[in-house]
Amino acid sequence: MKSHLLHREHAPAGESQSGAGSPGVLTQAKDAVTQTAKDTASTLKSAASETATRARASVEKAATETKEDAAERLGNYSSAIDESARSLEEKDPNIAWLTHQAADRLRTVSEYIRGRDFVALRQDAENLARRHPAAFFGGMFVAGLVAGNLMKASASGSEIGASDDGNSADFNPNARFPETGVMGAEL
């Protein structure tokens, strides 16, 4: 048995212990492993590409839904501003006219957003920022203030609604504060 082990240790790399093997077996094994690795890499690449495509489609769908939601909200705000302008027409026609103009501009923006895809909107925003950086960043600042106030108002509105137990006797604007003698409505 020892001579058999010695024979194996000293045999050339391509030969088997019986001496019947050839260097072609190693080449075939190497080629098979290489082909398996290539097939696996191709499968992984294809799976990654499909996953990226699905992710891109999902992001585009979410962006489109968000864009449509924003356009819808702007349209609703435009309608609300128009209604306010109608109520002002008798009291102050000049302010009513300006309010109608603002509502028309908002409606135009809503239609513009609805009619463009997300990539085109991004490109238009980039172009506007390059041509008029002060106006762009000023508009972003104002939009941030409006969005912050809307979120703050909706948060405080939900807190009031959540804590309201249906008993309106808790709030009395005409109640006197004992420490100062001042009525709540006077504050």
N, C-alpha and C positions, 0 to 999 in steps of 0.2 A: 504494500500500500504506500509505503514511503517513497518508493521509486516512482510510483504513479503521480504523487504530489510534486515530486521534483520535476518530472517531465512537464507538468502543467505550468509550473513557475517559469520554466525556461523556454516554453513554447512561444513562437512569434505571436504578435497581437491578433492577427486575423485567423489563426488556426484554432481548432477545437482540440480537446484532449485526445481524440482519436486520430487527429491529423487529417480528417476528411474535409474540413471546412475550407473556405476560400476568402480572400479579401472582398469579394463581391457581396458577401452576406452583410458585412459591416456597412458597405456603401448603401445597400438596400435598406438597412435599418435606419441609417442616417437620413436617407431620402424620405422614408416613411415618417420619421419624427419631424423632419422639416416641413413636409406637406401637412401633417396634423397641426403643427404650430401655425402655418399659414392659414389653414382653414379656420382654426380657432380665432386667430387675429381678425380674419375677414368677418366671422360671425359676430365677434365683439364690436367691430367697427360698424357693422350693419345695425346691430342692436342699439349702439350709442347714437347713430344717425336717426333711427326711428324714434328713440326717446327724445332727442333734441327737436325733431320735427313735431312730435306730439306736444312737447313743452312750449314750443314756439306758437303752435296753434292755440293752446290753452291761454297763453299770455295775450295773444291777439284777440281772442274771444273776450277775455276779461277787459282788455283795453277798449274794445268796441262797445261792450255793455256799459262801461263807465262813461265813455264818450256820449253814448245815447242817453244815459241817465242825466249827465250834465246838460246836454242840449234840451232835454225835457224840462229840467228844473229852470233853465234860463227862459224857456218859453212860458212856463208858469209864472215866473217873476215878471216877465213882460206883460202878461195878461193882467196881473195884479196891479202893476204900475198904470196900465191903461185904465183900469177901473178907478184908480185913485184920481187920475187926470180927469175923467168924466165928472167926478164929484166936485172937482175944483173949477170946472168950466164956468159956472155961474158966479162963483166968488171972485176968482182972479184968472181971467182968460190967458194972461201972459204966462203965469206959472203952469197952467193947464197945458198950454202949447209946448213948453219946455219938457214937461212930464211926458207928453205924448211922444216927443222927439226921443227922449231917453228910452221909452218903451219900444219904439221902432228900432233903435240901434241895438237894443238887447235882443229883439226878435231876429234881426239880421245876423247877429253873432250866433244865435241859436241855430239858425238855418245853415250858416257857414260851417259850424261844427258838425252838424248832422250830415252835410254833404261831402265832407273830406274824410279820408282815412287817417289813421293815427300817425303814420309816417309823414304824410303831407302836412299835418298839423304841427308836428315837431319841426319839420324843415321851415315852415312859415314862421314859427316862433324864433328859430335860430336866426333867420334872415332879419326879422324885426329887431331882435336884440343887437345884431351887428349894425343895422342902419340907424337905429334910434335907441341907444343903450339907456339913456336917462329916462325916456318914456317907458321903455320896457320894464326897467327895475322899479320905477315909480308905480307902474300898473301892478307889478307883482306885490309891491308893498301894500297897496290899497286892497288888492285881492286877499292878501294875508290877513289884513285887519278885518275885512268883511267876513272871511271864513272863520276867523277866531271869534268874532262877535256872534256869528250864527251858532257856532258850536257851544259857546258859553250860554247863549240864550236857550238852546235846546237842552243843554245839561241842566240848567236851573229850572226849566219848564218841567223836565222829567222828575226832578227832585220834588218840586211842588206837587205835581200830580201823584207821586209815590207817597208823600207824607200826608196828603189830603185824605182825611177820614170821612169826608162828606159833611162835616160839621162846620158851617161857615160862621158860627157864633164865636170862634176863637179869635177872629180878627175884627177889631173895631177901630176904624180910623179916628173916631171922635173920643176915644178913651183918654182919660187924664193920666199923666205919669205922676205918681204921688210925690216923687222927689223934687220935681221942678214945677208942678202945677200947670205944665204946658199940655195942650191937647195934641194928640197924635196927628191930626189933620194939619196942624199949624207947623209941624216939622217939615 
